[in-house]
Each structure stands twice: as structure tokens, then as C-alpha cells.
Amino acid sequence: MIVRKVLNLEDSIPKHLDVRRALERCGVPFIDHADNANDGLDMIEAAIAEGKPYDVIVTDMYFPRSKGAMAIESGEYVIDELEARGIKIPVIVCSSARIVEPRAVGCIYYNSRCDLDADMRELIEEIRAM
């Protein structure tokens, strides 16, 4: 699978920028961003309707479901919604909480000691091999 277009669902701008840099270092040319679950799901649906779907979704687990809302477990909500809508896009979880999400390709524990580039590269390569 070729990975050209990724959507990052993340409400923290510094973390989004770290994820973006890691994806760019993996050779991903187009990285989009949404800071809440509903906007992200709308972007996914719009990209599919345009015939240019996302190849991968990178999601935090705790971020707002809608603009202005409090951060909750929206990553799980997004994965549930993708399944309910029959959308099959590989998901990578990147969270500052230790998360195990069996429906994701993999989970990155984002912290000051992680090697985000290496962790992201490993999962992107796994997706490319699918």
C-alpha cells in the first residue's frame, strides 16, 4: 500500500507538529489535521466522496469530539464510527497515555523519551507492506 495522504486527529498543536515531522520523515507528502473528532470524520467522508481517501489516520485518544468541547475519549469514538460507517482506513494511535487499541495497526506512547520518528516509521512500513 502506498501511503501518501494522512489525517492526524490531535488537539495539541506541538504534538501535531511532532507527528507531522515524523510522517514527513517517513516520506508522506500530504498530512492533514483536525483538532476534533467530528471535523475529522467530516474530512474523512469528504475525501472519500472526492475519490481521494486518506491512506492512514493517526489519532490521539483524548481530544474534543466537537469544537469547543472538553477532551474525552474521542479516539475510540472515531474508530467506532469508522467501523460503523464501513470505512476501512488503517489507524495508528499516538497518545501520551499508554493505550492498547486492538483495532489499530499500532499504538505509539508519545512521551519525552520516545523515538517518535522510529516508532512512526515502523508502523508506516507495516502499513506499506499490507
Residue, then its C-alpha position, 0 to 999 in steps of 0.5 A: m500500500i502506498v501511503r501518501k495522504v494522512l489525517n492526524l486527529e490531535d488537539s495539541i498543536p506541538k504534538h501535531l507538529d511532532v507527528r507531522r515531522a515524523l510522517e514527513r520523515c517517513g516520506v508522506p507528502f500530504i498530512d492533514h489535521a483536525d483538532n476534533a473528532n467530528d471535523g475529522l470524520d467530516m474530512i474523512e467522508a469528504a475525501i472519500a466522496e472526492g475519490k481521494p481517501y486518506d491512506v492512514i489516520v493517526t489519532d490521539m485518544y483524548f481530544p474534543r469530539s466537537k469544537g469547543a468541547m472538553a477532551i474525552e475519549s474521542g479516539e475510540y469514538v472515531i474508530d467506532e464510527l469508522e467501523a460503523r460507517g464501513i470505512k476501512i482506513p488503517v489507524i495508528v494511535c499516538s497518545s501520551a497515555r499508554i493505550v492498547e487499541p486492538r483495532a489499530v495497526g499500532c499504538i505509539y506512547y508519545n512521551s519525552r523519551c520516545d523515538l517518535d520518528a522510529d516508532m512512526r516509521e515502523l508502523i508506516e512500513e507495516i502499513r506499506a507492506m499490507 
